[in-house]
Amino acid sequence: MINLFFPKPFKERYKKILGDEAETFYEYCEKPLRKSIRINTLKADKKTVVDRLEKQGWKLKPIPWCNVGYWVEKKGEIALGNTQEHFMGYFYVQEASSMIPPLVLAPKAGETVLDVSAAPGSKTTQMAEMMKNTGALVANDPNIGRIRALRFNLDKGGVVNTVVNRQDGGSISKSNLKFDKILFDAPCSAEGTVRKDYKVLNHWGEKHIKSLSRIQKRIILPVADTLKNNGTLVYSTCTLAPEENEEVISFLLEKRPEFKVEKVILKGLKTRCGITSWDGKEYSKEVEKCARIYPQDNDSEGFFVAKIVKDEKASNPQTEQK
């Protein structure tokens, strides 16, 4: 156990959300995070990579919700990052919860996809693999330093269907491009990553959360406006703060009534319903269909995922009249 010091407002907040289960939540937040990898089938066969790593002493356990994801249960002869397989881009070290948003978005070969906050590239490379390196994937990030890491990981992973773009997410709609699918893995307070980096608690605060919520709301509307009719937008964060999650989705639904929320279902993954009210605010009932992923449910990071679809008829009322 790490014996973390949780700020009093943090503990009060999760006591309100989880009730008697809050203590279990704190216990899991203090447990070291399980290491996990995602095999890159653009470069190597899954069985081949597993066999090679196991011969080096690594013990891998399949992640139920990702058919190319594995938890690393036993260390091998050398550090995972120093293996030839990692150097060659045969696998990506990626947290198991981080694999969920691309799986919910389900990009297909030949589609046009936008990754709004792409760096350093874990989800971008995962989506490129799912698209079989076809179609067009726009990997956007406003930070030049993070873009360097993004480009390195794209090259290492053998990704060729991706264009890297440096732009603030709030101005993406100015390009007049339209996408079949969009992933907006928003910058957030990162509460869910405390098992990996307890230092996030040093920056935690409700004022910071509300500031991030304003940024997320500023970006999500222009991003949503670039989605084609009948397209899908997945909004995700590695935080559990309602202000950054359900409140942002409720805001989108209020401003863009043509959008609807679909329930997130992945085999092998335990999720909980979204919260419809918080801190005196009432949210759209639609947010109940969002997925809250708590550390104690899957022994993972905390995460939030919302799957949103754009209804062509709602976008074009005249369609129903014809």
N, C-alpha and C positions, 0 to 999 in steps of 0.2 A: 504494500500500500504506500501511496505517496504522502498521505495525510495533508491534503490540500486545505488551504484556508479559503472557505467560500464567503464572499461578502454577505452581510446580513440581508440586503435587498435581494440578492440572488437566491438565497435560501427561502426567503418569504415568497418570492415569485413562484418557485417550483412546488412549494407547499400548496399554493393556491391551485396550481395546474394539476398536480399529481396526488394531492391529499396524503394519505398514509403511505403511499408508495414512494414518496419523496426521498426517504432514507435509502431505499434501494437504488434510486437514481444517483444519489451522492456517492454511494459505495462503488457503483460502476464507473462513475466519473474519475474515481481515484485509482481504478485498476489500469495497469499498463495496456495499451492498445495492441491488439494482435496485428502482426505484420501480414500483408497480403500482396499478391501480384496478379496481374492480368496478362495472359499470354497473347502475343501479337501474331495472329494467324496470317498477316500480310507477309511475314517473313519466315515463319516456321510452323510446322505441324504441332498441334497441342500435345499429342502423346510423346512425340520426340523430345520436346522441351521438358516435360514432366520426367521422362525416363533419364534424361541427362542430368537434371538437378538431383534426382533421387540417388543416382550413382555417386554423386559428390557428397552424400550424407544428408541432404535436405529432405524433410518430410512434409508433404503437401496434402492439404485437405480441401476438397472442392467446396466452393461457395455456392449455396443452393440456388441463388437467384441469378448467377452469372456463369454461363457454361464454359467460359475461358478464365474464370477467376478462381484463385486458390489462396487459402490461408497457409502461412508458413508456420508449421508447428515445431520444427526442430532445425537447428542451425547445421549448416554443412561445414565442409573443411575450410572454406575461405568465405569472406564476407560476401553477402548476396550481390552487392554493387560491384564487386570485383570479379564476378564470374564472367567467363567468355560470353555466355548467353545474354547477360545484361548488356555487356559492351556491344554486342552485335544487334541489339534491339529486339531480341526474341521475346522479351517480356518487359512489362512496365510495373514498377513498384507503385501500387495504387491502393488506397484504402477501400475496403469492401463497400461502404456506403457511397463512396464517390462514383462507383460503377453504376449506381441506380438511375440517375437522371438520363443518360443516353439510352439505357434499356427501356425506360418509359417513353422516351421520344421515338424510339425505333426507326431511325433513318434508314432508308432503303437505297439500293443501287440506282443510280441515275437521278436521284432527287437533288434539289437545290436547298442547302441547309446553311443556317447562320449560327455560329457560336459567338455570343455577344461578348463574353468575358473569358477568352480562351486560354490565356497563359496560366500555367506553364505547359499545358497541352495534354493532361491526362485524359480528359473527356473528349478532346478534339481527336486525338489519335484513336481512341476507342470508337468514335463515330465513323472515322475514315475506314476503319476495319469493317464495321457493320455495313458500310456502303460499298465494300469491296473495291475501294480506291477508285470509284467511278462517280459520276455526277459532279457537283460543285459544292465545296465546303468552304465558306468564308470564315476564317478564324480571326476574330477582332479582339484587340486589346488596346487601351489608351496608353499603356506604360511601356516605353521603349526598352527599359531594362528587362521587363518580363517578356517582351517580344523576342528578345535574344534567346531566352530559355525555350520559348515556344518553337522557334525555328529550329533550334538544335534537336528538340524531341521529335519534331516532324521529320527531319532528315534521318535521324537515328531509327525511326520507326518505318522508314520506307514509304512515307505518305506522299502521293503525287497528285491528289485531287483537290488540294487545299490552297487557297489564296490567303496570305496573311495581310491583315488590314489594321492600321493604327488610327483609331477614331474614338471619340467619346461616344458611349452607347446612346446618349440622348440625341445625337445628331445623325444616327444611322439612317433614319427615314429620308434624309435629304438626298440620298443616293438614288431614290426612286426604284430601287431593286425590290423584288418580291420573292419570298421564300416559301417552299413547301413546309419546312419545319424549322423551328428556332429553339435553341437552348439558351436560356438566360440563367446562368449560375452566378447569382448576384454577389457582389462584394458585401460582406456582412460582419457581424460582431464575433462570429466563429465560436460561439459557445460550445458547439458540438465537438470541437477539436481538442477540448481540454485534456483528454486522455493521451493525446499525442504531444501536446505542448501546453503545460499548465500555466505558462506565462501569459496566456490570453486573459487570464483572470486579472492580471496587472492593469489591463486596459479596459476591463469591463465596467460598464456603468449605464444606467438608464438614459442619461443624456446622450451618450454615444449611440445607443440603440435608436433613439428617436431621430438623431441626425442621419443615420444610415437609412432609416425608413423613408425619410424625405428624398434621399438620393435614389433609392430603389423605385419610388413612385415617379420621380422625374424621368427615369430611363425607360420604365416598362411601357409607357404609352406609345412613344415613337417606335420602340422595338415591335410592339404588337401591330402597329400600323403597316409594318413591312410583310406581314403574313398574308399569304394567299387565302382566298375563300376555301373553306374546308381544310385548311392547314392546321397544324398542331404546334403549340408553344408549351414548352416545359420550363417552369420557373422553379429554381432550387436554391437552397442555402445550406450552409453547414452550421446554422444556428437554430435555436428552438424558440426564439423570441417572437411572440405573436405580432408585435409591431412591424417586424421585418418579413413576416410570412402571410398569415391570414389577412392582416390589414392591407397589405400591398395587393393581394389578389382581390379582395373586396373592393378596393379602390379601382382596380382595372375593370371589374364587372360593372361598377357604377358608371364609369366614364365610357365604356365600350360595351353596350348591351348585347352586341352580336357575339360576344364570347361566352362560352359555357365551360364548366368544369366537369371533367370525367374522372371517375374513381381510379385510383392507382392500384393496380393488382399485379404483383410479381410472385410467381410460385416460389415458396420457400422463404419469403420475406414477411415478417410480422410488422404491420403498420397500425397506426391509430388515427382516428378521425381528426380533422381540423377543428379548431376552437372557434365558436361563433360569437363569442363576446369576451372582451378583456378590458380591464381598467375603465369600466363605465362606457365602453364603446360596443355597439352592436354591429356585427359583420353580416354579410350576405350568407344565407343558409347554404349556398352553394359550396362554401369553403369547407363544409363537413366532409366533402369528397376528397379533400387534400390529404396527403399522407404525412404523419408525424412519425419519425423513426427515432426511438429512444435507445440509449446505449444498453439498457438492461434487457431489451427485447430481442436483440440479435447479437449481443456482445460486440458492438461496433461503435463508430462515432455517432453522434446525434445528427440528424438530417431532416430537412423538410422538402417535399416534392409536390408540385401541383401540375396537373396535366390539363391544358386549356385548349379548346378547339374553337375555330371561327366558323360560325354557321352562315353559309352562303345566303340562305333565305332571309335571315335577320339582317345581313349586310345589304341585301338588295330587296326591299319590301315589294317592289314591283314584280319580282319573280313569281310571288304567290298569286298575283292578280292575273297572270297570263294563262 
